[in-house]
Amino acid sequence: MASGMESPRSPISSSKKEGEVWPVWKLVLIALPQLSVQVLWGFIGPHSAPYMQHLGAGAVLATLNNVAGPITGFFTGPIVGATSDSLTSKFGRRRPVILTGLVSLWIAGMLFAGAEHIFPLNQCGAMGPAAVLEGNGANATKATNAPRRLSEAEPDVVPCTALFFAAPMYWVMDVTINILQTPHRALVADLASADQQVPMQVVFVFMMSVGNFVAFSIMQIYTKPVDHMLELMFGICLLNTLFVAIQFLVARERPLNKADAPKQSCCSPVLDVGRAVKHSPCLLYQLAGVQCLVWIGNTAWNL
């Protein structure tokens, strides 16, 4: 999962009044949406490849499509963070971005999970696009007049349109995850005092752990979750909406004055990340290598 590249506390003026200390329980409620975002990621991670195969993709393409997370996160995190820092909306800096991400999640999530329902009649034979995506390996489909069988329990049809519709929607959904989670952390960091910063980061880690457990529990509702992606995604979107509503009821932001907003191009956040990596100590590269190995193992487990 790609995380936001934003610093825990923005250098520009805080959203809380000087000397104001928010109760920890309110900050925990404001951090609650991170739990539902992790539920989304914990659910979609291990099911994206099986779902793409369910739609007719080959094993290689279905797995490679998972690179959407790190690729989109590298660009989306810094850009969303910088945009949120400089936003001068009367509703605050963070909440408009969170609301945008939530709306995008509903659209992309429902379209991704409902692809086979939107295009249920589109079929193609073994030499159609889905067969090409299968590759030329041992598992490739032979050129026959009969369509490729996805599994013994499924009919001999390959819904090509649903596949090519769902694949880009998965990328869009990964973008929405970064749009959501980046301002969640920033909002809590804006409102927390200096002494509350570290404890609240621990709370975020705890929220993510609980989110993973909830995601695993959701997987147990159906024997074959990929056959019920639409229902499960609808429930996860509802959970995110509920927690964001609680966050909005509790959080209070002070609008940023236009004179205080940082002036920078849309590309500068990504360029700043590149410059920071270039001049980082060797320890950072070692940690990056460890993270790479962790994600290799995670991807292998998702197979």
Backbone hydrogen bonds, N-H to C=O, Kabsch-Sander energy under -0.5 kcal/mol:
donor,donor_aa,acceptor,acceptor_aa,energy
16,K,190,D,-0.5
20,E,17,K,-1.8
22,W,20,E,-0.5
22,W,191,L,-0.6
26,K,23,P,-0.5
27,L,23,P,-1.8
28,V,24,V,-2.5
29,L,25,W,-1.7
30,I,26,K,-2.1
31,A,27,L,-1.7
32,L,28,V,-0.6
32,L,29,L,-0.7
34,Q,31,A,-1.8
35,L,32,L,-1.8
36,S,32,L,-0.9
37,V,33,P,-2.2
38,Q,34,Q,-2.0
39,V,35,L,-1.8
40,L,36,S,-2.0
41,W,37,V,-2.3
42,G,38,Q,-3.3
43,F,39,V,-1.7
44,I,40,L,-2.8
45,G,41,W,-2.3
47,H,43,F,-0.7
48,S,44,I,-1.6
49,A,45,G,-0.5
51,Y,47,H,-2.1
52,M,48,S,-2.3
53,Q,49,A,-2.3
54,H,50,P,-2.1
55,L,51,Y,-1.4
56,G,53,Q,-1.0
57,A,52,M,-2.6
62,A,58,G,-2.6
63,T,59,A,-1.8
64,L,60,V,-2.6
65,N,61,L,-1.8
66,N,63,T,-1.8
67,V,64,L,-2.0
68,A,65,N,-1.4
69,G,66,N,-1.2
71,I,67,V,-1.9
72,T,68,A,-2.4
73,G,69,G,-2.3
74,F,70,P,-1.7
75,F,71,I,-1.0
76,T,72,T,-3.4
77,G,73,G,-1.9
79,I,75,F,-1.6
80,V,76,T,-3.1
81,G,77,G,-2.5
82,A,78,P,-2.6
83,T,79,I,-2.5
84,S,80,V,-2.6
85,D,81,G,-2.1
86,S,82,A,-1.6
87,L,84,S,-0.9
92,G,89,S,-1.6
98,I,94,R,-2.3
99,L,95,R,-2.7
100,T,96,P,-2.0
101,G,97,V,-2.4
102,L,98,I,-2.3
103,V,99,L,-2.3
104,S,100,T,-2.3
105,L,101,G,-2.2
106,W,102,L,-2.1
107,I,103,V,-2.1
108,A,104,S,-3.0
109,G,105,L,-2.7
110,M,106,W,-1.9
111,L,107,I,-2.1
112,F,108,A,-2.6
113,A,109,G,-2.6
114,G,110,M,-1.9
115,A,112,F,-1.0
117,H,114,G,-0.8
118,I,114,G,-2.2
119,F,115,A,-2.2
123,Q,121,L,-0.5
124,C,158,V,-0.9
128,G,125,G,-1.8
131,A,128,G,-0.6
132,V,128,G,-1.6
133,L,129,P,-2.1
134,E,130,A,-0.7
135,G,132,V,-1.3
140,A,137,G,-1.5
144,T,142,K,-1.5
150,L,148,R,-0.5
150,L,155,P,-0.6
154,E,151,S,-1.2
157,V,155,P,-2.1
160,C,158,V,-1.8
163,L,159,P,-1.6
164,F,160,C,-2.4
165,F,161,T,-1.4
166,A,162,A,-2.4
167,A,163,L,-2.2
169,M,165,F,-1.0
170,Y,166,A,-1.8
171,W,167,A,-1.1
172,V,168,P,-2.2
173,M,169,M,-2.3
174,D,170,Y,-1.8
175,V,171,W,-1.8
176,T,172,V,-2.1
177,I,173,M,-1.7
178,N,174,D,-1.5
179,I,175,V,-2.2
180,L,176,T,-2.1
181,Q,177,I,-2.7
182,T,178,N,-1.7
184,H,180,L,-1.1
185,R,181,Q,-1.5
186,A,182,T,-1.5
187,L,183,P,-2.6
188,V,184,H,-1.6
189,A,185,R,-2.4
190,D,186,A,-2.2
191,L,187,L,-1.6
192,A,188,V,-2.2
196,Q,193,S,-0.7
197,Q,193,S,-0.7
197,Q,194,A,-0.7
200,M,196,Q,-2.1
201,Q,197,Q,-1.6
202,V,198,V,-1.8
203,V,199,P,-1.8
204,F,200,M,-1.9
205,V,201,Q,-1.8
206,F,202,V,-2.3
207,M,203,V,-2.8
208,M,204,F,-2.2
209,S,205,V,-1.9
210,V,206,F,-2.5
211,G,207,M,-2.5
212,N,208,M,-2.0
213,F,209,S,-1.8
214,V,210,V,-2.6
215,A,211,G,-2.5
216,F,212,N,-2.3
217,S,213,F,-2.2
218,I,214,V,-2.3
219,M,215,A,-1.6
220,Q,216,F,-0.6
220,Q,217,S,-1.0
221,I,218,I,-1.7
227,D,224,K,-1.7
228,H,225,P,-2.3
229,M,226,V,-0.7
232,L,228,H,-2.2
233,M,229,M,-2.9
234,F,230,L,-2.1
235,G,231,E,-1.9
236,I,232,L,-2.1
237,C,233,M,-2.5
238,L,234,F,-2.0
239,L,235,G,-2.1
240,N,236,I,-2.2
241,T,237,C,-2.2
242,L,238,L,-2.5
243,F,239,L,-2.2
244,V,240,N,-2.2
245,A,241,T,-2.2
246,I,242,L,-2.0
247,Q,243,F,-2.3
248,F,244,V,-2.6
249,L,245,A,-1.8
250,V,246,I,-1.5
251,A,247,Q,-2.9
260,D,257,N,-1.1
261,A,257,N,-0.8
261,A,258,K,-0.5
264,Q,262,P,-0.7
268,S,265,S,-0.6
271,L,267,C,-2.2
272,D,268,S,-2.7
273,V,269,P,-1.8
274,G,270,V,-2.1
275,R,271,L,-2.4
276,A,272,D,-2.4
277,V,273,V,-2.4
278,K,274,G,-1.9
279,H,275,R,-1.5
280,S,277,V,-1.3
284,L,281,P,-1.1
285,Y,281,P,-0.8
286,Q,282,C,-1.9
287,L,283,L,-2.4
288,A,284,L,-2.3
289,G,285,Y,-2.1
290,V,286,Q,-2.2
291,Q,287,L,-2.6
292,C,288,A,-2.2
293,L,289,G,-2.1
294,V,290,V,-2.3
295,W,291,Q,-2.1
296,I,292,C,-1.8
297,G,293,L,-2.3
298,N,294,V,-2.3
299,T,295,W,-2.6
300,A,296,I,-2.3
301,W,297,G,-2.2
302,N,298,N,-1.9
303,L,299,T,-0.9
303,L,300,A,-0.6
